[in-house]
Amino acid sequence: NYREDNKYLRDNFQYSRLGFFNISQGFLLEDADEDFSDKLTRLLIEGHYSANSWSFNFKDYYFHQDGNFILAMDGQKRFEAISLLAQYNYNSFPDSTLRTMRTGVQWRPMDILGMSFLKEFDLDADEDISSIYQLDFMPNNNCWIINFSYQESFIQQRFAMNFVFNFGNDEFANYRNNFFNFSRLGQ
């Protein structure tokens, strides 16, 4: 507001990060005799972009010595009560070649109730890696949250019930406010 005293141009804006782009190159400094291309270790290219209800991420590690790479790309679309996720991962190393697809949906039909589903699938082996089903009950009293989850993988099946108590720290508020963050599933 330019009419307000002691407020200059730099104080009149609100900033938010819409995205970023990062390039990082590893380089060996030890051997001065080696060729320049032999000193390169790994190249990282990553980026993120968020706009309104869309979010896109990508990350690619390229290893110069053997030409292999690790790639991860994901996109998330948020509606008012629903969030959808699709993620693709690829590892080109010969001993651990892996292509996976992760899909998920989170639904919060009302403020106190949330349901989540996350599934990871191995595209090469054509089989499930893991599935997570989760139900969150978050009463408006801001004292506690109860969470029921069922996780299934080719190694194990696990049921869990977690109580989250509010001891006045930020983690409790983040859990409630960041319900549509898929990274919290299965924790």
Biotite code that builds the C-alpha atoms (Angstrom):
import biotite.structure as struc

atoms = struc.array([
    struc.Atom([0.000, 0.000, 0.000], chain_id="A", res_id=1, res_name="ASN", atom_name="CA", element="C"),
    struc.Atom([1.871, 3.073, -1.233], chain_id="A", res_id=2, res_name="TYR", atom_name="CA", element="C"),
    struc.Atom([-0.166, 5.433, 0.929], chain_id="A", res_id=3, res_name="ARG", atom_name="CA", element="C"),
    struc.Atom([1.012, 3.841, 4.168], chain_id="A", res_id=4, res_name="GLU", atom_name="CA", element="C"),
    struc.Atom([3.885, 5.636, 5.871], chain_id="A", res_id=5, res_name="ASP", atom_name="CA", element="C"),
    struc.Atom([7.311, 3.992, 6.020], chain_id="A", res_id=6, res_name="ASN", atom_name="CA", element="C"),
    struc.Atom([6.367, 1.349, 3.471], chain_id="A", res_id=7, res_name="LYS", atom_name="CA", element="C"),
    struc.Atom([8.628, 1.357, 0.478], chain_id="A", res_id=8, res_name="TYR", atom_name="CA", element="C"),
    struc.Atom([8.301, -0.520, -2.774], chain_id="A", res_id=9, res_name="LEU", atom_name="CA", element="C"),
    struc.Atom([10.128, -3.618, -1.491], chain_id="A", res_id=10, res_name="ARG", atom_name="CA", element="C"),
    struc.Atom([7.769, -3.908, 1.508], chain_id="A", res_id=11, res_name="ASP", atom_name="CA", element="C"),
    struc.Atom([4.589, -3.803, -0.553], chain_id="A", res_id=12, res_name="ASN", atom_name="CA", element="C"),
    struc.Atom([4.689, -7.283, -2.096], chain_id="A", res_id=13, res_name="PHE", atom_name="CA", element="C"),
    struc.Atom([4.025, -10.836, -1.021], chain_id="A", res_id=14, res_name="GLN", atom_name="CA", element="C"),
    struc.Atom([6.308, -13.451, -2.502], chain_id="A", res_id=15, res_name="TYR", atom_name="CA", element="C"),
    struc.Atom([5.802, -17.165, -2.943], chain_id="A", res_id=16, res_name="SER", atom_name="CA", element="C"),
    struc.Atom([8.020, -19.691, -4.657], chain_id="A", res_id=17, res_name="ARG", atom_name="CA", element="C"),
    struc.Atom([6.304, -21.019, -7.769], chain_id="A", res_id=18, res_name="LEU", atom_name="CA", element="C"),
    struc.Atom([9.178, -23.150, -8.926], chain_id="A", res_id=19, res_name="GLY", atom_name="CA", element="C"),
    struc.Atom([12.868, -23.710, -9.198], chain_id="A", res_id=20, res_name="PHE", atom_name="CA", element="C"),
    struc.Atom([15.417, -25.171, -11.587], chain_id="A", res_id=21, res_name="PHE", atom_name="CA", element="C"),
    struc.Atom([18.747, -26.538, -10.391], chain_id="A", res_id=22, res_name="ASN", atom_name="CA", element="C"),
    struc.Atom([21.788, -27.881, -12.241], chain_id="A", res_id=23, res_name="ILE", atom_name="CA", element="C"),
    struc.Atom([24.632, -29.348, -10.216], chain_id="A", res_id=24, res_name="SER", atom_name="CA", element="C"),
    struc.Atom([27.792, -30.977, -11.559], chain_id="A", res_id=25, res_name="GLN", atom_name="CA", element="C"),
    struc.Atom([30.209, -33.081, -9.495], chain_id="A", res_id=26, res_name="GLY", atom_name="CA", element="C"),
    struc.Atom([33.890, -32.671, -10.328], chain_id="A", res_id=27, res_name="PHE", atom_name="CA", element="C"),
    struc.Atom([37.023, -34.464, -9.030], chain_id="A", res_id=28, res_name="LEU", atom_name="CA", element="C"),
    struc.Atom([39.788, -32.085, -7.996], chain_id="A", res_id=29, res_name="LEU", atom_name="CA", element="C"),
    struc.Atom([42.375, -34.692, -6.959], chain_id="A", res_id=30, res_name="GLU", atom_name="CA", element="C"),
    struc.Atom([43.937, -35.888, -10.220], chain_id="A", res_id=31, res_name="ASP", atom_name="CA", element="C"),
    struc.Atom([45.418, -33.032, -12.223], chain_id="A", res_id=32, res_name="ALA", atom_name="CA", element="C"),
    struc.Atom([46.710, -35.373, -14.955], chain_id="A", res_id=33, res_name="ASP", atom_name="CA", element="C"),
    struc.Atom([43.339, -36.760, -15.986], chain_id="A", res_id=34, res_name="GLU", atom_name="CA", element="C"),
    struc.Atom([41.295, -35.549, -18.930], chain_id="A", res_id=35, res_name="ASP", atom_name="CA", element="C"),
    struc.Atom([38.539, -33.029, -18.131], chain_id="A", res_id=36, res_name="PHE", atom_name="CA", element="C"),
    struc.Atom([35.742, -35.476, -19.000], chain_id="A", res_id=37, res_name="SER", atom_name="CA", element="C"),
    struc.Atom([37.244, -38.115, -16.660], chain_id="A", res_id=38, res_name="ASP", atom_name="CA", element="C"),
    struc.Atom([36.958, -35.690, -13.735], chain_id="A", res_id=39, res_name="LYS", atom_name="CA", element="C"),
    struc.Atom([33.189, -35.325, -14.100], chain_id="A", res_id=40, res_name="LEU", atom_name="CA", element="C"),
    struc.Atom([31.279, -37.480, -11.607], chain_id="A", res_id=41, res_name="THR", atom_name="CA", element="C"),
    struc.Atom([27.520, -36.916, -11.644], chain_id="A", res_id=42, res_name="ARG", atom_name="CA", element="C"),
    struc.Atom([25.199, -34.322, -13.108], chain_id="A", res_id=43, res_name="LEU", atom_name="CA", element="C"),
    struc.Atom([21.973, -33.420, -11.314], chain_id="A", res_id=44, res_name="LEU", atom_name="CA", element="C"),
    struc.Atom([19.159, -31.632, -13.084], chain_id="A", res_id=45, res_name="ILE", atom_name="CA", element="C"),
    struc.Atom([16.047, -30.973, -11.042], chain_id="A", res_id=46, res_name="GLU", atom_name="CA", element="C"),
    struc.Atom([13.061, -28.707, -11.105], chain_id="A", res_id=47, res_name="GLY", atom_name="CA", element="C"),
    struc.Atom([9.724, -27.997, -9.522], chain_id="A", res_id=48, res_name="HIS", atom_name="CA", element="C"),
    struc.Atom([6.751, -25.948, -10.625], chain_id="A", res_id=49, res_name="TYR", atom_name="CA", element="C"),
    struc.Atom([3.507, -25.222, -8.769], chain_id="A", res_id=50, res_name="SER", atom_name="CA", element="C"),
    struc.Atom([0.557, -23.335, -10.155], chain_id="A", res_id=51, res_name="ALA", atom_name="CA", element="C"),
    struc.Atom([-2.777, -23.103, -8.395], chain_id="A", res_id=52, res_name="ASN", atom_name="CA", element="C"),
    struc.Atom([-3.725, -26.742, -7.894], chain_id="A", res_id=53, res_name="SER", atom_name="CA", element="C"),
    struc.Atom([-1.010, -28.364, -10.044], chain_id="A", res_id=54, res_name="TRP", atom_name="CA", element="C"),
    struc.Atom([2.467, -29.424, -8.969], chain_id="A", res_id=55, res_name="SER", atom_name="CA", element="C"),
    struc.Atom([5.256, -30.967, -11.094], chain_id="A", res_id=56, res_name="PHE", atom_name="CA", element="C"),
    struc.Atom([8.678, -32.267, -10.015], chain_id="A", res_id=57, res_name="ASN", atom_name="CA", element="C"),
    struc.Atom([11.530, -33.916, -11.845], chain_id="A", res_id=58, res_name="PHE", atom_name="CA", element="C"),
    struc.Atom([14.977, -35.019, -10.795], chain_id="A", res_id=59, res_name="LYS", atom_name="CA", element="C"),
    struc.Atom([17.621, -36.708, -12.943], chain_id="A", res_id=60, res_name="ASP", atom_name="CA", element="C"),
    struc.Atom([21.037, -37.924, -11.774], chain_id="A", res_id=61, res_name="TYR", atom_name="CA", element="C"),
    struc.Atom([23.380, -38.727, -14.668], chain_id="A", res_id=62, res_name="TYR", atom_name="CA", element="C"),
    struc.Atom([26.663, -40.533, -13.905], chain_id="A", res_id=63, res_name="PHE", atom_name="CA", element="C"),
    struc.Atom([29.338, -39.683, -16.494], chain_id="A", res_id=64, res_name="HIS", atom_name="CA", element="C"),
    struc.Atom([31.682, -42.641, -15.844], chain_id="A", res_id=65, res_name="GLN", atom_name="CA", element="C"),
    struc.Atom([29.212, -45.345, -16.900], chain_id="A", res_id=66, res_name="ASP", atom_name="CA", element="C"),
    struc.Atom([26.407, -43.407, -18.610], chain_id="A", res_id=67, res_name="GLY", atom_name="CA", element="C"),
    struc.Atom([23.697, -44.578, -16.199], chain_id="A", res_id=68, res_name="ASN", atom_name="CA", element="C"),
    struc.Atom([21.061, -42.373, -14.639], chain_id="A", res_id=69, res_name="PHE", atom_name="CA", element="C"),
    struc.Atom([18.311, -42.245, -12.040], chain_id="A", res_id=70, res_name="ILE", atom_name="CA", element="C"),
    struc.Atom([15.156, -40.361, -13.010], chain_id="A", res_id=71, res_name="LEU", atom_name="CA", element="C"),
    struc.Atom([12.099, -39.404, -10.934], chain_id="A", res_id=72, res_name="ALA", atom_name="CA", element="C"),
    struc.Atom([9.121, -37.410, -12.226], chain_id="A", res_id=73, res_name="MET", atom_name="CA", element="C"),
    struc.Atom([5.815, -36.730, -10.525], chain_id="A", res_id=74, res_name="ASP", atom_name="CA", element="C"),
    struc.Atom([2.729, -34.642, -10.856], chain_id="A", res_id=75, res_name="GLY", atom_name="CA", element="C"),
    struc.Atom([-0.020, -33.860, -8.405], chain_id="A", res_id=76, res_name="GLN", atom_name="CA", element="C"),
    struc.Atom([-3.442, -32.329, -9.029], chain_id="A", res_id=77, res_name="LYS", atom_name="CA", element="C"),
    struc.Atom([-5.430, -30.998, -6.105], chain_id="A", res_id=78, res_name="ARG", atom_name="CA", element="C"),
    struc.Atom([-9.136, -30.394, -6.128], chain_id="A", res_id=79, res_name="PHE", atom_name="CA", element="C"),
    struc.Atom([-11.017, -29.002, -3.151], chain_id="A", res_id=80, res_name="GLU", atom_name="CA", element="C"),
    struc.Atom([-11.474, -32.331, -1.358], chain_id="A", res_id=81, res_name="ALA", atom_name="CA", element="C"),
    struc.Atom([-9.385, -34.702, -3.525], chain_id="A", res_id=82, res_name="ILE", atom_name="CA", element="C"),
    struc.Atom([-5.733, -34.937, -4.505], chain_id="A", res_id=83, res_name="SER", atom_name="CA", element="C"),
    struc.Atom([-4.319, -37.189, -7.244], chain_id="A", res_id=84, res_name="LEU", atom_name="CA", element="C"),
    struc.Atom([-0.684, -38.256, -7.661], chain_id="A", res_id=85, res_name="LEU", atom_name="CA", element="C"),
    struc.Atom([1.262, -39.968, -10.443], chain_id="A", res_id=86, res_name="ALA", atom_name="CA", element="C"),
    struc.Atom([4.989, -40.649, -10.119], chain_id="A", res_id=87, res_name="GLN", atom_name="CA", element="C"),
    struc.Atom([7.426, -42.414, -12.455], chain_id="A", res_id=88, res_name="TYR", atom_name="CA", element="C"),
    struc.Atom([10.860, -43.656, -11.312], chain_id="A", res_id=89, res_name="ASN", atom_name="CA", element="C"),
    struc.Atom([13.584, -45.167, -13.480], chain_id="A", res_id=90, res_name="TYR", atom_name="CA", element="C"),
    struc.Atom([16.991, -46.542, -12.513], chain_id="A", res_id=91, res_name="ASN", atom_name="CA", element="C"),
    struc.Atom([19.202, -47.575, -15.459], chain_id="A", res_id=92, res_name="SER", atom_name="CA", element="C"),
    struc.Atom([22.040, -49.251, -13.515], chain_id="A", res_id=93, res_name="PHE", atom_name="CA", element="C"),
    struc.Atom([22.499, -52.774, -14.929], chain_id="A", res_id=94, res_name="PRO", atom_name="CA", element="C"),
    struc.Atom([22.508, -54.522, -11.539], chain_id="A", res_id=95, res_name="ASP", atom_name="CA", element="C"),
    struc.Atom([19.422, -52.728, -10.288], chain_id="A", res_id=96, res_name="SER", atom_name="CA", element="C"),
    struc.Atom([17.371, -51.687, -13.313], chain_id="A", res_id=97, res_name="THR", atom_name="CA", element="C"),
    struc.Atom([13.988, -50.638, -12.026], chain_id="A", res_id=98, res_name="LEU", atom_name="CA", element="C"),
    struc.Atom([10.994, -48.862, -13.545], chain_id="A", res_id=99, res_name="ARG", atom_name="CA", element="C"),
    struc.Atom([8.165, -48.092, -11.136], chain_id="A", res_id=100, res_name="THR", atom_name="CA", element="C"),
    struc.Atom([4.915, -46.211, -11.273], chain_id="A", res_id=101, res_name="MET", atom_name="CA", element="C"),
    struc.Atom([3.265, -44.831, -8.154], chain_id="A", res_id=102, res_name="ARG", atom_name="CA", element="C"),
    struc.Atom([-0.327, -43.626, -8.129], chain_id="A", res_id=103, res_name="THR", atom_name="CA", element="C"),
    struc.Atom([-2.362, -42.279, -5.292], chain_id="A", res_id=104, res_name="GLY", atom_name="CA", element="C"),
    struc.Atom([-5.539, -40.559, -4.276], chain_id="A", res_id=105, res_name="VAL", atom_name="CA", element="C"),
    struc.Atom([-6.401, -38.691, -1.093], chain_id="A", res_id=106, res_name="GLN", atom_name="CA", element="C"),
    struc.Atom([-9.937, -37.701, -0.215], chain_id="A", res_id=107, res_name="TRP", atom_name="CA", element="C"),
    struc.Atom([-11.014, -35.445, 2.616], chain_id="A", res_id=108, res_name="ARG", atom_name="CA", element="C"),
    struc.Atom([-14.834, -35.402, 2.447], chain_id="A", res_id=109, res_name="PRO", atom_name="CA", element="C"),
    struc.Atom([-15.059, -33.331, 5.628], chain_id="A", res_id=110, res_name="MET", atom_name="CA", element="C"),
    struc.Atom([-12.617, -31.454, 7.825], chain_id="A", res_id=111, res_name="ASP", atom_name="CA", element="C"),
    struc.Atom([-12.374, -34.219, 10.439], chain_id="A", res_id=112, res_name="ILE", atom_name="CA", element="C"),
    struc.Atom([-12.039, -37.246, 8.117], chain_id="A", res_id=113, res_name="LEU", atom_name="CA", element="C"),
    struc.Atom([-9.463, -38.137, 5.486], chain_id="A", res_id=114, res_name="GLY", atom_name="CA", element="C"),
    struc.Atom([-8.847, -41.269, 3.407], chain_id="A", res_id=115, res_name="MET", atom_name="CA", element="C"),
    struc.Atom([-5.734, -42.090, 1.398], chain_id="A", res_id=116, res_name="SER", atom_name="CA", element="C"),
    struc.Atom([-4.581, -44.763, -1.029], chain_id="A", res_id=117, res_name="PHE", atom_name="CA", element="C"),
    struc.Atom([-1.086, -45.105, -2.497], chain_id="A", res_id=118, res_name="LEU", atom_name="CA", element="C"),
    struc.Atom([0.063, -47.928, -4.796], chain_id="A", res_id=119, res_name="LYS", atom_name="CA", element="C"),
    struc.Atom([3.518, -48.594, -6.261], chain_id="A", res_id=120, res_name="GLU", atom_name="CA", element="C"),
    struc.Atom([3.867, -50.917, -9.242], chain_id="A", res_id=121, res_name="PHE", atom_name="CA", element="C"),
    struc.Atom([6.962, -52.496, -10.864], chain_id="A", res_id=122, res_name="ASP", atom_name="CA", element="C"),
    struc.Atom([6.521, -51.966, -14.622], chain_id="A", res_id=123, res_name="LEU", atom_name="CA", element="C"),
    struc.Atom([9.225, -54.466, -15.661], chain_id="A", res_id=124, res_name="ASP", atom_name="CA", element="C"),
    struc.Atom([8.094, -57.358, -13.442], chain_id="A", res_id=125, res_name="ALA", atom_name="CA", element="C"),
    struc.Atom([4.412, -56.447, -13.884], chain_id="A", res_id=126, res_name="ASP", atom_name="CA", element="C"),
    struc.Atom([3.692, -56.809, -10.144], chain_id="A", res_id=127, res_name="GLU", atom_name="CA", element="C"),
    struc.Atom([2.709, -54.732, -7.136], chain_id="A", res_id=128, res_name="ASP", atom_name="CA", element="C"),
    struc.Atom([5.486, -53.431, -4.904], chain_id="A", res_id=129, res_name="ILE", atom_name="CA", element="C"),
    struc.Atom([3.328, -51.953, -2.165], chain_id="A", res_id=130, res_name="SER", atom_name="CA", element="C"),
    struc.Atom([-0.108, -50.589, -1.346], chain_id="A", res_id=131, res_name="SER", atom_name="CA", element="C"),
    struc.Atom([-1.082, -48.289, 1.504], chain_id="A", res_id=132, res_name="ILE", atom_name="CA", element="C"),
    struc.Atom([-4.635, -47.666, 2.704], chain_id="A", res_id=133, res_name="TYR", atom_name="CA", element="C"),
    struc.Atom([-5.023, -45.031, 5.399], chain_id="A", res_id=134, res_name="GLN", atom_name="CA", element="C"),
    struc.Atom([-7.866, -43.426, 7.354], chain_id="A", res_id=135, res_name="LEU", atom_name="CA", element="C"),
    struc.Atom([-7.324, -40.285, 9.459], chain_id="A", res_id=136, res_name="ASP", atom_name="CA", element="C"),
    struc.Atom([-9.742, -38.970, 12.051], chain_id="A", res_id=137, res_name="PHE", atom_name="CA", element="C"),
    struc.Atom([-8.829, -35.365, 12.931], chain_id="A", res_id=138, res_name="MET", atom_name="CA", element="C"),
    struc.Atom([-11.357, -33.853, 15.362], chain_id="A", res_id=139, res_name="PRO", atom_name="CA", element="C"),
    struc.Atom([-11.687, -30.095, 15.565], chain_id="A", res_id=140, res_name="ASN", atom_name="CA", element="C"),
    struc.Atom([-10.612, -30.065, 19.219], chain_id="A", res_id=141, res_name="ASN", atom_name="CA", element="C"),
    struc.Atom([-6.972, -29.763, 18.032], chain_id="A", res_id=142, res_name="ASN", atom_name="CA", element="C"),
    struc.Atom([-5.835, -32.165, 20.798], chain_id="A", res_id=143, res_name="CYS", atom_name="CA", element="C"),
    struc.Atom([-5.279, -35.447, 19.023], chain_id="A", res_id=144, res_name="TRP", atom_name="CA", element="C"),
    struc.Atom([-5.498, -37.303, 15.701], chain_id="A", res_id=145, res_name="ILE", atom_name="CA", element="C"),
    struc.Atom([-6.009, -41.022, 15.218], chain_id="A", res_id=146, res_name="ILE", atom_name="CA", element="C"),
    struc.Atom([-4.737, -42.779, 12.137], chain_id="A", res_id=147, res_name="ASN", atom_name="CA", element="C"),
    struc.Atom([-5.496, -46.324, 10.913], chain_id="A", res_id=148, res_name="PHE", atom_name="CA", element="C"),
    struc.Atom([-3.452, -47.797, 8.093], chain_id="A", res_id=149, res_name="SER", atom_name="CA", element="C"),
    struc.Atom([-2.956, -51.066, 6.268], chain_id="A", res_id=150, res_name="TYR", atom_name="CA", element="C"),
    struc.Atom([0.238, -51.619, 4.273], chain_id="A", res_id=151, res_name="GLN", atom_name="CA", element="C"),
    struc.Atom([0.781, -54.522, 1.959], chain_id="A", res_id=152, res_name="GLU", atom_name="CA", element="C"),
    struc.Atom([3.934, -55.450, 0.075], chain_id="A", res_id=153, res_name="SER", atom_name="CA", element="C"),
    struc.Atom([5.434, -58.631, -1.327], chain_id="A", res_id=154, res_name="PHE", atom_name="CA", element="C"),
    struc.Atom([7.430, -58.913, 1.926], chain_id="A", res_id=155, res_name="ILE", atom_name="CA", element="C"),
    struc.Atom([4.806, -58.190, 4.597], chain_id="A", res_id=156, res_name="GLN", atom_name="CA", element="C"),
    struc.Atom([1.314, -57.107, 5.541], chain_id="A", res_id=157, res_name="GLN", atom_name="CA", element="C"),
    struc.Atom([1.006, -54.611, 8.368], chain_id="A", res_id=158, res_name="ARG", atom_name="CA", element="C"),
    struc.Atom([-1.838, -52.966, 10.252], chain_id="A", res_id=159, res_name="PHE", atom_name="CA", element="C"),
    struc.Atom([-1.118, -49.824, 12.262], chain_id="A", res_id=160, res_name="ALA", atom_name="CA", element="C"),
    struc.Atom([-3.005, -47.504, 14.550], chain_id="A", res_id=161, res_name="MET", atom_name="CA", element="C"),
    struc.Atom([-1.297, -44.259, 15.528], chain_id="A", res_id=162, res_name="ASN", atom_name="CA", element="C"),
    struc.Atom([-2.307, -41.591, 18.000], chain_id="A", res_id=163, res_name="PHE", atom_name="CA", element="C"),
    struc.Atom([-0.840, -38.168, 17.376], chain_id="A", res_id=164, res_name="VAL", atom_name="CA", element="C"),
    struc.Atom([-1.088, -35.875, 20.390], chain_id="A", res_id=165, res_name="PHE", atom_name="CA", element="C"),
    struc.Atom([-0.788, -32.107, 20.330], chain_id="A", res_id=166, res_name="ASN", atom_name="CA", element="C"),
    struc.Atom([2.005, -31.024, 22.647], chain_id="A", res_id=167, res_name="PHE", atom_name="CA", element="C"),
    struc.Atom([2.016, -27.510, 21.189], chain_id="A", res_id=168, res_name="GLY", atom_name="CA", element="C"),
    struc.Atom([4.606, -28.158, 18.483], chain_id="A", res_id=169, res_name="ASN", atom_name="CA", element="C"),
    struc.Atom([4.406, -27.329, 14.777], chain_id="A", res_id=170, res_name="ASP", atom_name="CA", element="C"),
    struc.Atom([4.404, -30.956, 13.635], chain_id="A", res_id=171, res_name="GLU", atom_name="CA", element="C"),
    struc.Atom([0.840, -31.457, 14.849], chain_id="A", res_id=172, res_name="PHE", atom_name="CA", element="C"),
    struc.Atom([-0.449, -28.449, 12.918], chain_id="A", res_id=173, res_name="ALA", atom_name="CA", element="C"),
    struc.Atom([1.523, -29.542, 9.838], chain_id="A", res_id=174, res_name="ASN", atom_name="CA", element="C"),
    struc.Atom([-0.023, -33.018, 9.914], chain_id="A", res_id=175, res_name="TYR", atom_name="CA", element="C"),
    struc.Atom([-3.498, -31.564, 9.978], chain_id="A", res_id=176, res_name="ARG", atom_name="CA", element="C"),
    struc.Atom([-2.888, -28.731, 7.508], chain_id="A", res_id=177, res_name="ASN", atom_name="CA", element="C"),
    struc.Atom([-0.788, -30.766, 5.044], chain_id="A", res_id=178, res_name="ASN", atom_name="CA", element="C"),
    struc.Atom([-3.153, -33.689, 4.710], chain_id="A", res_id=179, res_name="PHE", atom_name="CA", element="C"),
    struc.Atom([-2.633, -33.757, 0.938], chain_id="A", res_id=180, res_name="PHE", atom_name="CA", element="C"),
    struc.Atom([1.124, -34.350, 1.253], chain_id="A", res_id=181, res_name="ASN", atom_name="CA", element="C"),
    struc.Atom([1.648, -37.922, -0.013], chain_id="A", res_id=182, res_name="PHE", atom_name="CA", element="C"),
    struc.Atom([5.023, -38.286, 1.731], chain_id="A", res_id=183, res_name="SER", atom_name="CA", element="C"),
    struc.Atom([3.269, -38.621, 5.108], chain_id="A", res_id=184, res_name="ARG", atom_name="CA", element="C"),
    struc.Atom([1.583, -41.896, 4.124], chain_id="A", res_id=185, res_name="LEU", atom_name="CA", element="C"),
    struc.Atom([2.956, -45.006, 5.771], chain_id="A", res_id=186, res_name="GLY", atom_name="CA", element="C"),
    struc.Atom([4.870, -43.181, 8.478], chain_id="A", res_id=187, res_name="GLN", atom_name="CA", element="C"),
])
